[in-house]
């Protein structure tokens, strides 16, 4: 039974995770039947591509630094000081996650575009000449993308750092204070070294996300990123290996940085959860400090919610002309969502894809976690490691592989289902599932590790068979973790961007995000319908995340561990 | 050498009183034990001395210096935590030398003091190991060395042996005593293990419900408990309730206490009391330790009861005997391997001087 399960999972992961990656590598260096490094040379010589690489790397580094600057102090104050209203902060901090940055970009344009709210207000008070508006976004595409990515991704960094801080026994810090170390020294010599593995998990996630984010640069019409270049090469992928070479370059850069980062930061992980009573030093923030923390947090949240507000305002009107705010309220955009076949069908499609991928993740994640925690043999550990690869794997690498990798295989009639040009349904479901498999697996692993094996042994001792033990002991004890993991998987699949943009090519199969992008490009009412769909997505994602937060509580950060 | 003085120190957590108006002096160089059940406030009191918890009321002095508001970094106390709190990312040397680095000592001096501290706790040769590579006993020694190497004004030990097995506990208890005597550092040791406290303390302060119930040398607390709680916490005892009939010779003197007679359900009992407020007619309880109850001793006795043996338990060096008079189950200890047979009749005797009469209330 165990061997069968391991074999099945290995085949699945091999076919849908390793094979597409293995496919793009030779495709980038094969011309006919001969190996060539020509396209890599071409990439290197092409100044535009070089600039794109540097920009993407810079963007990813800056986003990582930006999210650190925002999240680290916030997490430190939250876990190490008694702060009035800290539970409110804990729940508000997740709010930016409910909107993919590219949908946020739609909203932000209304505020910061040439005739956006900011410029119009400036013109109104005479700070700006009407004939010379500033385009805050396309004039500074890099900064616009960076701004949105930091505001979107800092919650992920926060969850990781807060979880890591919660795992550092406060008594270890007290011991340093007791020996005379000041607060900065305590942080530098005790907290930080113990925090690094958790920080690395968050940083690598943010880095990979920012490095290969496709939607945000596309909406900002900022083509100088690697991801946009890859996207532009989709159409000539059959004839021009340059796209593959770009994908492989992205893969190599992330892999190298991931390994390097892990070696530098994440190699030593210490279990430091306290053995005795760990009261930690009681430190309530002074009124002045509390006001400062809250002001900074509210400013941050307000900034983070600016894109959401823009999308909401756009969705709730049918025309927003040259005014700072929409002049009338209308539900037309929402009505259009349900009357336009493309929009309506995309919602149904997204729900179908997300539910199916969640189910797939639930089964695979639980199986891998069970093998990794209870069996612990070489194959099980290999499976666990394989399941974590997508954390460091840019989504566009997998999507690019899926576009062509299965078409030359003898698939005994399954070709139709594995060709995105004919039907991307299965591939989208699998792509969503593979990308979120790490979250599901980690959720199940965390649950299993907290469930002593002796509870299962007690059932076995009383005569229960394997399936009965799983059904009556393991699953009920894991329910909360699995449910939270499933909600996460569902929520992120629902608003996934890069797989959706690359794999869904016909309207009939569009998921929500692809439809939003399509509507955004449509003149007249397009942006309003796109915004209304964004609002619906926000509501769905918001409710899902709140549910996951309620179920998982403070353990939410465990899901994002690399 | 620092003298610690606490004046009316209190700490509340919401409505819970953790420490209630504790006043106490720990003399310089003394090994002082704070003893009590879990939740009695002893760790809170220790954390107040370290500066991790600020008292709501009252003052803490190290010599004449008031420590209220002084952050833990500037108290110059060395603390051994219950969980040891060794930093897993630092080696033994890194852990022990940390306080010296903070104090900016030069490399040579640091190395010298480190070696000295490791020698003191007998851990020479393990400096390069990480905490995870050490046994529980070795980890405890590292924690002790880390606290001592800075030559603190006060050494604070928070149940330092609680995470160790019984044999290791005995061994390390002796080590701690040796090191404390050698360094002469004023030490406050928190524990719930009364045997640990009785064995090595210079003085013990017994906490109950956040209040300091009695302070004194181990022998005094054991033989002259001030309340029923102290008597029961420090060891097994026969506890009878009754009414004080008379107090003999009120001027008998403080040292031997005042002899008195008590009417109990078992009959009249003669004992001693150190409580000045007791008067004839008061409700009292009578405490007799099992080891003071003798079997079958001839001659005249202050107290003598005939009882029937119900159970005997062989405990190794002694036999515990449970014997019943009309309405009371007596516990007594007999040396050697042979005790009386169950159902046999025995004569129980004990001297009045070993029978302590206390007020019936909890005295708190």
Interface residues (C-beta under 8 A of the other chain):
Chain A: X169 X171 X172 X174 X175 X176 X177 X178 X179 X180 X181 X182 X185 X189 X190 X193 X194 X268 X270 X271 X272 X274 X275 X276 X277 X278 X279 X281 X282
Chain B: X43 X47 X50 X51 X52 X53 X54 X71 X72 X73 X74 X75 X76 X77 X78 X79 X81 X82 X83 X84 X85 X86 X87 X88 X89 X98 X99 X102 X103 X132 X146 X147 X150 X158 X159 X162 X163
